[in-house]
Amino acid sequence: MEDGDTIDAISHLALDIGGSLIKMVYFSTSKEQPVDKTKNNASRDSNGVSNGSKDGYLVNGRLYFIKFETSKINECLDFISSKQLHYRGVQQCGFPVSDKNIIKATGGGAFKFADLFKEKLGISLDKVDEMSSLVSGANFLLKAVPSEAFTYVNGKRNYEQIDHNDLFPYLLVNIGSGVSMIKVDGDGKFERVSGTSVGGGTFWGLGKLLTKCKSFDALLEMSHQGNNRVIDMLVGDIYGGMDYSKIGLTSTAIASSFGKAISEDKELEEYKPEDVARSLLRMISNNIGQIAYLNALRFGLKKIFFGGFFIGGHAYTMDTISVAVDFWSKGEAKAMFLRHEGFLGALGAFMNYQLVQDDSVRLVGDKNSNPLVEDLNDNGIIECCVQASS
C-alpha cells in the first residue's frame, strides 16, 4: 500500500508481535469494493472455502500485509493511528460497533506491549495462541491462495499446485527470531516437535555485531554481494582442491563455516562485511535446512514448508535451504516456500475473529487465479470477501 492510499472503512486488524519484527494484517473496504448484501445459502467451492452464509452477507475488500521492527514499535503505533486501523465495527459493513478497539494479537509482544497499546491508542489486545495462529495462517494460504507455495531450484521459482486432499501431514518450519518446527496433521491438529535458537534473530544479531549493519533488510542485501568462500573452509581446502567422493562431498561443500579465519592472520576489519554476511547467512540456512529434514525424517514427512521473515524471498537463502534438504534427504524430500511467508501468525490471528473464520474468507476476481506471481516481495495484497453479520 502506498502512503497516499486512503481507507474508507476498516473491518479487522491483527498483529503478530515477535522479538524482532511486528507483522500486521488488516482487511479494508473502499468505495470501489462495495458491500454485497445479497444473502447466500452456505456453500463451498472446489477449494473448500465458504461462498456465503445464511446468517450474513459478504463484504468485498483486500487483505494488506505490513511489517515493522519491534524495536521501533512507535512507528507501528503511529501507522495504526494515522490510518485509524484501530477503529473496527463500521456499521455499514455489518460488524458490531462494540468490537472496536479490541484487536487480535499473537506473539510474545502481545503480552509484553499490551499496556503500551492500551496507553497510546486505547487498544485492548485479545491474545491468540502463537502456534495455533501459525498453523491456521499456513493452512488458509495453502488451501485458498493459488500459487502460494513454490520450490526454488537452480535459481528458478517453481509454483506448486497443492492437492488439498493430500496436504496433511506436513512440517511447518517457521523461522522468526528463533525457529519452530510444527507437525501439522489437519485444521487445528498440530504439534510443535522441535526448534532451534539459531534463527533470524541470530543472523540479525551476529550480523549487526560483525558488520555494523543496522537493519535486517540491509544485512540480507549485503549478503547478496558477498562471497562466503573467502571465509568458509571448503572440502577442497582440506583435500587439495579435490572432492571427497567416497562420502559424497564435493570440493565446494562447506567443511567448516568461518573456518578459514582460524589460519589467517587477519582482524575482523580486514574482511569485507559482505563476505561475513554471506558466510553467516549460509551457515544459519544450512543448519535450519538440515534440522528441518531430520525432523521430517523422524515423522516420515515429505512436504516441508518454510515461513518467516528470515527468508524474505531472498534467492540465496532459499537456494541454501533447498540444497540442504535435497542433500540430506537424497532427493526424497523438498523444501517449499510461501509467498506470504512472514505473515502466517498475523494471518492466523486475523482468522480468529468470531465472524472471520478461515472458511468464511474467500478470494474474488480473476486476478487471484495466479496472483502476483512475478513479485514475491510486494507483501502480496489479496483481494477477498469476508463474512459480515446480518
Beta strands, then each sheet from edge to edge (+ up, - down):
strand 1: 9-17
strand 2: 21-29
strand 3: 35-36
strand 4: 56-69
strand 5: 102-106
strand 6: 124-127
strand 7: 149-153
strand 8: 156-159
strand 9: 170-175
strand 10: 179-186
strand 11: 189-196
strand 12: 233-234
strand 13: 254-256
strand 14: 303-307
strand 15: 334-338
strand 16: 362-363
strand 17: 382-389
sheet 1: 3+ 4- 2+ 1- 5- 6-
sheet 2: 3+ 4- 17+ 16-
sheet 3: 8+ 7- 15+ 14+ 9+ 10- 11+
sheet 4: 12+ 13-
end
